[in-house]
Amino acid sequence: MTDIDTRALDRELKRGSAELLILSLLDARPRHGYDLSKLIESRSGGQLKFHIDSLYPLLYRLEERGWIKGTWVEKPDERRRRFYKLTAEGRRVLAQQRRTWAAFVEAVQRVTGGEHA
């Protein structure tokens, strides 16, 4: 019997939750990519890390879908940054994803004997 490849499992879980994480953080206020990356890492206690190489393609896809809107912002003595904000369609998608994720977590907990068994 072989052990599960935990890194592969972590990658799959992160891939499946990436949109939810980004949309959730943008629900509070507009943010730029580096800020999103750092918030995910700090709020997850270092368990989740999104490298810029994977984060920006995700942001571009979300923008193409119309779920977020990016705007270039220039401030004195700072480099230009692209800030993203949630659109009305993005808020609708976020609400659905939150319901789906909550149902998934509840089902896993029932199967594994977790808190809500």
N, C-alpha and C positions, 0 to 999 in steps of 0.2 A: 504494500500500500504506500502511496506517495503523499507527501505533504502538499497542500494547496500552495500555489505560487502566490504568496500574500502581496507581493509588489504588483503582480498582474491584476489581482482582485482590487487592490487600492486604485490602480489606474482606471479600471472599469467603473468603479463607484464614483470616482472623481469626474470622469467623463459624463456619467449619467446625471450628476448633480450640478455641473458647471453652470448651466444656464440659470438654474434656480438661484445659485449663490450670487451670480452677477446681477440678475434682475432684482433680487432682494436688497442688495446694497444700494442699487440705484433708486430704489423706491424711496429711500430717505432723502437723497439729494444728488445732484450731478457730481460725478467724480471722474478723474482721469485714470488711465490704465494702471500706472504705478501705484496709485492710492488704492485701487481695487485689490491689486496683488498683495499689498502689505496688510490691508484690512482682513482679507481672507486668512492670511497666515497668522496674524495676531489673534483674531477672534477664535480661530480653531486651535489655539495653543500650539501652533507649529505643526499640527497634523495634516493640514492641507496647504499645499504650496502651488501656486500657478506661476510658472515662468513666463516671462514676456513673450517668448517664442510661441507659446500656445495660447496665451491670453489675447493678444491682438487679433489673430485670425478669428477667434470666437467673437470678439467685439464687432468685427467687420461683418460676420454672419448675422449677428443679432440686429445690426443696423440695416443690412439688406432685407431682412424679414420685416422691418418696420417696428420692431419691438423697442429699440432705443434710437436716439438721435444724437449724433456727435457734432460738436461745434469747436472750432479752433479758438483758443483764448490766449491773448498775449498780455502779460503784465510787465510793468517796468522792472528791469534787472532780473527777469526770469525768462527761461526759454519758453517758446510757444508750446502749449499743451492742448490735446484734444479732450474735452470734457464730454461725457456721455450722460444723457438723462433718459428716463423711462418715458415712453409714449403711452397714450391711452390704450393702444393695442397691447403694449408691453405689460401694462397693469392687469389687463384681462388675462393674458397668458400666465403671468406670475400667480394670480389667484388660483388658476386651474392647476398649475404645477405644485403649489403649496398643498392643495387638497390631495392631489395624486401622491405626493411624497409622504404626507401624513398617513394616508391609507396604506401605503407600502410598508412604512415603519411599523405601524400597528399590526399588520399581517405577519411580518417577520417576528415581532415580539410574541405574538400568539403561538407561532410555530416553535420558536426557540425557548419558550417559557420565560420570556422577559417580563418586565414590569406589569404589563397589561394582560397577563395570561389569564 
